[in-house]
């Protein structure tokens, strides 16, 4: 690997990054960087589907209201309208790319099959069985691989954004010119420069011990943007999915929201009681995720359980297998037949609702840097993401970033001379155990102290642990050659600090942030914005 320069650099090869790349590649040369494999991000893991108003009995107003209710009023109404009104067009583009969405009839011209998930008042989820994300990722990747203006480069662990501080004639500005990345195969750090950079690096789920997020979801984009000088917002709003499979061998297999949407019921395995009536008698299992996750957590802690039961065996076996073939097959391999047996489930971290603050044009605070997807806080999700709005956000803001870059292209300068990565004063590490120990410690205290239910005392304890680890990690980072594990550890710690700081600033309980010291909800919803 040698240093590279392209028109546009896209960091991340999931739905947001590839959507932006495909739109830009009509006229520009685009480099897409992926940490690990091109399909290893969160997009491919999305089971449920994509929310869009496509049914005759549904309206944009309904979808907007459902999104605002789930988000506990913290959403930005302008952003919610912007995204939801563009949802049908996003589905049309995916159909053109060949995504084989389920249809009511077997022929390709039939109406799209719509399912319903928690928090939605109507059926509006388009899907490909229970593996929508995988089908979307495959279609986007195929289109990108066939586009001569797109270069796809896997195995690149981004370390930091290149800014004016890295110029040969040091400017000190926050103008972004690309990124330094570790080429995992050669072990060398490469400088990737561009006139515009799109950050689509995913969320920070792996900051928690139990998470449905893929291994690489270590908050790299959020941490890099924060270090470069961008504001972050609402980082305390970490979504916990109510139903992650409880299995000592398989620790992050998600049981999609659609199982409850199609009639799945939650039971206490000891009492046999269907308990959601105690927590949300009107919506029961179809309540938003924060409510169901807290209910599951309360049952587990109150009764000393390892898990609760999710049961859809009252539906016909044919219905279950047809709607959830991937989950059914996976569970059969673990000795669970979901057509007959309840599924043991626990809450697990699932989605980062906060992130780098962006506008409707996907611009960040930093000139030359746009962002889209889970690493951002656009105003769509508020205090809790509505099911199946995540992929939708990726498509809409990936397009928005590309559109804005193209519109202001003539105002974007070519990159200046940039200082190369300097590793003249570092050595190879013989202390890898330090990384493993600190990685485990961060994830464990974040789960115990900054989880589904919080207290000020627990948050302060987590903050103290973070400050103790910060110096140790920075000393290690400054002394040894970087590895992917070290890069991720540094970013995990940065994101943990942002989550704790944000949680301590919010003196109310709202949506995903439930703190026992402040159980009330303030009459006015305010974002928690952190400024570097």
N, C-alpha and C positions, 0 to 999 in steps of 0.2 A: 504493500500500500504506500502510495505517495500522497502528498497534500493535493486537494482537489478544489476546483472552483466551478460552480454552476450558476445558472440564473437564480434558481430558488432551491433552498435546502428544506426538506421536510423531515422532521424528527419523529418517527413513528410510522408503522406500516399497517395500522388498523383502519377502521372505517373512516375516521376523521382525516388521517394523513393521506390515504389513497384517494379519497374523494377530492381533496384539495389538489393532489398531484395530477389527477386525470383532467380536472378543469383547467389547470395551469398549462398542462402539456400541449394544449392546442397551439400555443405560440411560444412557449418557453421551455428551456432545458431544465429538468427537475431531477434532483438527487434525493432518493428516499432512504433514510437510514433506519435499520431495525436492530434492536438489541436481541441477539440470538437469532432464531429463525424468523422468516418474514411473516409467518402465521402464528407466532407464539404469544401475541397480545390478547387482550380481553375480548375483542370482537368475536373471535372464533369460539369463545366459551359461552356466548349469549344463547341461552336455550329458548327463551320465551318468544320474542318477536318485536315488531315495530308498530307503534301506535299511530293511527291515522284515521281521520273521519272519512269513511268510504261507504257507510251504510245509509240508506235513505232515511232512516229514523233518527240519525245522529246529526249533530251540528258542531261547528267550531266552538260555539259558546259552551256546549256541554263539555268538550275536551278541555277547554280553557278553565272552566270551573273545577273540574276534577283535578287538574294539575295544581291549581291554587289551593284547593282544600288539602290535598296531600302535602303540599309545601308549607302548610300552616301560615299562609299569608306572607311569607318572606320572599316569595317569588317577585320578579319584576314583571308587571303585567304587560309592558311593551314587548319584552323578550318572549313571554309565553305566547302572545298573539303572533309574533314574528315567526316563531318556530312551527306552531300548530297549523297556521295557514299555509305553510310551505310543505307540510307533510305529504299530501297526496301527490304532489309533483315529484317528491323524493322517491316514493314508491314506484311511480311511472318510470323513473330513470333506472331503478334497480331491475324492473321487469325488462327494460330494453337491454340491460347487461346480461340477462339470462338467469336471474335468480328464480328458481322454480317454486314460487310460493304455492301453498296449498290452495286448491280451488273447490268450489261447491260441487262442480261436475268434473268428470275425468278429463274432458277435452280442455285444451289450453285456453280456449276463449271463454270459459266459464267464469263466473264471478269469483273473486278472491274469498276464501274461507276466512271468516273473522272469529276470533275467540275473545274471551273476556278475562281480565285479570283484576287482582285486588286494587280497589280505589277507583276503578272505571265504572261509570254508570251505564255504559253501552258496550256491545261487542265491537271492537275496533282494532284488534291486534292481528295484523297479517303475519304469517309464520310459515316456516318450512318444517313441518312436523314439530319436534322439540329440539331442533338443531339449526335455528335460523341464522345465528351468527356464523356458523361454519359455512353455510351456503353463501352468505353475503361476502365473507372474507375470500372465498374461492373465486367468486365472480369478479370482485374488485381486483384481486391479484392477477387474474387471467388478463383482464383489460390492461392493467399496468404493464405486465410482461410483454404484451403485444404492441405497446406504444413506443416508438423509436425515440421519443423525447424524454422518456423516463428511465433512469438508472436506479435499479433496486440493489441495495447493498446491505446484506445481513451481517451479523456478527460485529456490530459497532456499538460499544457502550459509551454513550456521551458523558463527558466529565463536566464540562462547563460551557456556557455560551461565550463566544468570542465577542468582546465589546471594544469600545474606544480605549479602554484601559490596557488592551493587548496590542494596540497599534505600535508600530516601530517609532512613530512620532507621537507618543502618548498623549491622548486627548482627554482622558478621564471621563468621557461621555458614556452614556448607557446605550448608545447606538449599537445594535446587534449586527454582526457580520457573519454569523455562522456558529460553528461549534468545534471544540476539541473532542475527539472520540478515540477510545482505545479500540484498535483493530484486534479482536480477540484471537485471530489466527496467528498473527505475527508478534503480538505483544507490544507493538509500537503505537504511539499516540499520533494520530493524523489530524491535520487542520482542514476542515471542510468549510469553505467560504462561499458566500452568496450575497446577492443584493437584497434578498428577502428571505426570512426564515419562518417556517411554520412549525410551531410546537404542538405535537399531537402524541405525547408520550404516555398517556394513560394515567391511572390513579395511583393511590398510595396504600392499597389494601394490605400489603404485606407488612405494614407497620404493626399489625395485630397478629396474635398467635394463631387464631382461627379465622380463615378468610376463604371466600370462594374465588378470589382473584388469582390469576396465574402467577407463577414464580417471579416474573419480572416486574410486577406491579409495585415498585419501590419508590414511587413519587419522584422519579428523576426530573421530569419536566418542571414540576412545581418547585423543587429545591433549586434547580439551575436558574429559573426565572427570578426567584426570591434573591439568590446571591447576586444576580446581575442588576437588581434594583426594582423589580416589578412588585406591585402590591398583590397580596393574596386576600381572599375573602371567604368567610364562613367555613373555615377548616374544621370547626368543631362538629359540623354536620356530616358525620360518617354513618352511612347507612348499614344496618345489620339486617341481612336477609333472614326471615323467620325460619326458613326450612332448608338447612344444609344437612345432608345425610350424616347421621351419627354412625361412624364405623372406624374402628381403631386402625385399620389398614388404609382406608381411603378417606383422607381428611379434608377434602375440599370439593366434594361432588355436590352440586346444587340440585335441589328438587324444585323445578320451575314454579313460578307463581301460577301458571296456567293450571296446575293440578288442583289448586284451590278454586281457580276460576271455573273449572269444569265440575265442581262439586266436592272436592276433597274436604274432609272434616278433621279437626284437631281434637284429640282425646288425651286425657291423663292416663298413662298406662297402668297406674296403680288403682285409681278409683273407677276408671272406665267412663269418667264424666266428659262430655263434650263442653268445654269450658269457655269458649269465646263469648258466650252470652253474658258472662260476668264482666267482660271488658268493653264490648261494643255490641249490644244486643240487636241493633238494627242491621249492621253490616256483617256481623259474625266473622267468618273466615275471609270475607272479601273487604275487610277494613284495610287501610293503608299499612305499609310494611312496618312503620315504627310502632304502631299499636299492636300488631300481631307479634312482632319480635319481643316487645316488653311483656306481653301476655305469656309467651313461651318461656321467657327468662324467669318470670315470676313463678310459674308452675314448677319449673325445675328447681329453683332455690327454696320455695316454700315446702315442697315435698321431698327434697333431697334426691331428685331424679338425675339420671344421666342424660335423659332425652324425653321428648313427648312423641306421641303417635300422630302421623298424618295418614288418613285412611280414605281411599277412593274405591274400595272393593265393593261398595254397593252399586257401582256402575257395572255394566256388562263387561266381561273380559274382552270382547271384540272392540268395544269403545275405548277401553284403556290402552290396548295394544296399538290401535290405530292412531290415537292421539299422542301417545308417549312412547314410541318405539325405542328411542335411545335410552331413556330412563329404565324402561321395562327390561331391556336386555342387560343393562349394567347391573341392576338389582338382582336379576336372576343369577348372574355370575357370583353374587355375594350371598346367595341362598335366600333371597327375599322375592316372593311372587306378589307383586303389587295388585294383581287381580284378585288375590285372596287374603293377603296379609297387610297389616299396617306397616308404614315406613317409619323407622326411628329417625327423628330429626332434631336439630338444635339450631339456635341462631348463630350466624357467623358474619363477620364483616363482609360487605358485598360491594359497596360503591362509595366513592369519594364525591360528595355533593359540592364541596367547596373547592377552591383552587385559584389559579391565576385569573385575576379580574380582567374581563374583556367586554367590549361593546358589541353592538349589533354587526359591526364590520369585522369582528374577530380581532381587532387591534388590542394589544396590551399597552401598558404604560411606556414600553421601550420602543423607540423608533426602529423600524426594520424587523420587528418581531410580532407575528400574529400567532394565535393559538386556537385550538378547537378540541372538543371532546372532553374526556373525563378529567384531564389536568386543569380544566378551566372552571371558573364560576361566572356563568353567563347571565344568571338571573332566572334561568328556566326552572331549576329544581327547588329553589328555596330551601326550606328546612327538612325536606324529604322528597326524594325522587319518586315520581309516579311510575309504576311498572311500565316498561317498554318505551319510555321516553328517551332512553340513553342513546341507542343507535340513531334515533331520529335527530338528536342534537348533533351527533357527529356529521351526518349528511348535510344538515342545514348550515352549520358553521364552517364545515370544510369548504362548501360552496361559497359562503360569505367571505372567507379569507382569500380564496382565489380571486373572486370578483374585485375585492378592494385592492389587492396587489396589482392586478392588471390595470385597474383604473388609475392608479398613482405611479405606474411603472416609470414614467419619464422623470419623476422626482426622486427616484432611487439611484444613488450613486454606485459606481463599481467599488468593490472592496479595496481599501488601502493596503499598504504593506503591513503584515501582521507578524508579530514575534512568534517564532516556533516554540513548541512545547519544550520546556527546559527540565531535563532529568539528570543534569550533570552532578547534582549533589545528593542523589538518592541511590539506594541499593535494593537488591532483591530481598524480600522479607523471609525471615526464618521463624516468624511468629504468627503464622496463619491462625493459630488457635485463638488469638486475641479477637480476630474478626468474628469467628464463630461464636465465641462467648458473648461478645457485645451484641451481636445480631439477635441471639436467643433472649438475652436479658431485656432488650428494648421491646421485643414483641410480647414478652410475658408481662412486664409491668404495664404496658399499654392496655393489654387485655384485662388485667386485674383492676387497674386504677382509672382507666379512661374508656370504659366499655359502655354497655347499654344503659346502665344506671350509674350516675356519678355523684360525688360529693366534693366539696371544696378541699377537704383534707386529703382525699385521694389524689386529686389533681395536683395539689402542691407537692405531694410526695413524688409523683411522676416528674414534675418539673425539677425537683432536686436531683433525682437520678439522672435526668438528661444533662444537667449542668456538670455533674461529676464525670459523665461519659464524654462530654463534648471535647474537653481538653485532651483526653486520652486518644480519641479518634483523630483529632487534628494533628497531634504530635505524630501519630502513626502515619497519617496521610502525607505529612511533610517529610517523612524519613525514608519511605519505601516507594518503589515503583508501583504504579496503580495496577490493580486487577479489577475485574468486574465485581467481585465480592466486596472489595474495599470501596469502590464507587457507590455501590448500592447501600452499604452500611452508612456511609457519610450522608447519603440522601434520606435514608430512613430516619436517621437521627434528626436531620433538619425538619422533616415533615412531622415527626413526633413533637418537636418543640413548637411548631406552628399550631398543631392541634390543641396542645395543652394551653398555650397562651390564649388562643381563641376561646376555648372553653371557660377559662377563668374570667374572661372579659364579659361573658354573657350571663347576667344575673337574672335569669328567667329560665323556665322550661318551655321549649318550643320544638315541635317536630322530633327530630332525632336526638336533640340535646335535652336529656332529662336529668336534672340535678336536684338532689333531695333538699339542699339548702334553700333553693328558690323554686318551689313547685308551681308557682303561679306563672301565667303567661301575660307579658306586658301588653297593654292595649295597642301600642304602636310597634310594628315589626321593623327592626333595624338590622342591617348587615353588620357583621363583625369584620372590619377591614384592618389589616395589619400593613404598616408601611415600613419598608426596610430602613 
